[in-house]
Amino acid sequence: MKKTIKLAVVAALALGATSAFATNGSVLLGMGAKTRGMGGTGIGVSHGAESALSNPALITTVEGTEISFGGTLFMPNVDNTNNLGFGNSAGESKADIFVIPSVSLANKVNDNFYWGMGMWGTGGLGVDYRDTASVLAGGTQMQMTTSLQLMQFGVPLVYTTNNFSIGFTPILQYGALDIGYEYPGNPNPGTPSAGTYFGAGVQDDLAFGYNIGLAYTTSNITIGAVYISEIEMDYSGVMSKTISPFVNPTTNPNGYTNDKLSSPEQYGVGISYSMQGHTLAFDYKIINWEDAEGYKDFEWENQDVIAIGYEYATDKWAVRLGYQYADSAVKEQATNFTAQGDISAPNSAGLNGSTVNTFNALGFPGNVETHITVGASYAVNEKMSVDLAYVRALEADDTFTNFAGQDMTVTHSEDSISFQMNYNF
């Protein structure tokens, strides 16, 4: 059964490119075109069947059965300028287009009970610098390739009475991780020579988690809250094999041994107000990177995510606008360079500041902060409608001190288009 599920998910992921990007670190801005068109708001405003992950308590707006299916075309633009001590070299990541699928179903059983099911691409991140020059030829991107892809299966179960709803979604998550690079030199004694390739190949895992949502609705106002559990993923050998060469054997003789990279815990609240076709929504949530396995080793910081969305809807069509902001999850770490290299105190995982900076800026640049969104819907008939959304992640430009004591600058922006078809019966 486990093998069958993995094969099904791999087939879905194969629709896209080999690497993935998200918007808040490695977390997708929203699940579905309506949510994304309104800046990712979905905790305190219902979007029908696609609300299963943002707040399962809000699938109660469906009148019978609703099926939504579509996807997001992601187009990230990531550039890296690096200096390994022998001059600057610039490179562009070729992980620049891929598809994230999404399918949601919600059903009203009676006035008090709703249920649903779905499969959603929920995030990821990665770069592809394989086309840049070898370190032996002066290249400074180390021909780095990283790829994290995440997909979730869920079954939302909701009970509602007297305008109050509570929803619970058990989740099965599939993840795949790959890291590979050409070794750049000799940051630690006894390590291999430049040009040695490190990589463990793609490893995957299945793990369980859950979402809990609450909602209270009056004629004009909806208030919601959601909790999303951490999902601990273990990618055997990937991180330990690729990170260990950068760990100083004097301070950490066992090398880097962690292969866990968890999807972080999240919790938030939201509110929306509707009147005469106009809806204004506001969400606030926290993404807990600081306690998530793997991410905490690389000093990712918690994100406070603020989202604002607007919709004007008629019986036939709707338009949407949105804005979302979350401070970058990756921050430059302190370094202390001497003739022996970076001697800054290692963190609890045995990683010093320059190693953390190198992998965050080159391999996992989760640094975009500001997103502008627009969206629209059109009702083809009483049972069928289509949704579109466009999201622009504004360019972020950050400079870090790398393992060679030099500047490494990453420039990152994103464009994405979401399409969705909805059928009600």
Secondary structure, DSSP 4 states (H G I P E B T S, - for coil): -HHHHHHHHHHHHTTS-S----SBTTB-S-SSHHHHHTTT--SSS--GGGGGTT-GGGGGG-SSEEEEEEEEEEEEEEEEEEESSS-EEEEE-S---EEEEEEEEEEE-SSSEEEEEEEEEEEEEEEE-TTSPPGGGT-SSTT-EEEEEEEEEE--EEEEETTEEEEEEEEEEEEEEEEEEE--S-SSTTPPPTT-EEE---EEEEEEEEEEEEEEE-SSEEEEEEEE--B--B-TTHHHHHHGGGS-TTT-TT-----B-PBPEEEEEEEEEEETTEEEEEEEEEEEGGGSTTTGGGTPPPEEEEEEEEEEE-SSEEEEEEEEEE--S--PPP--EETTEE-PPP-TTS--HHHHHHHHHHT------EEEEEEEEEESSSSEEEEEEEEEEEEEEEEEE-TTSSEEEEEEEEEEEEEEEEEE-
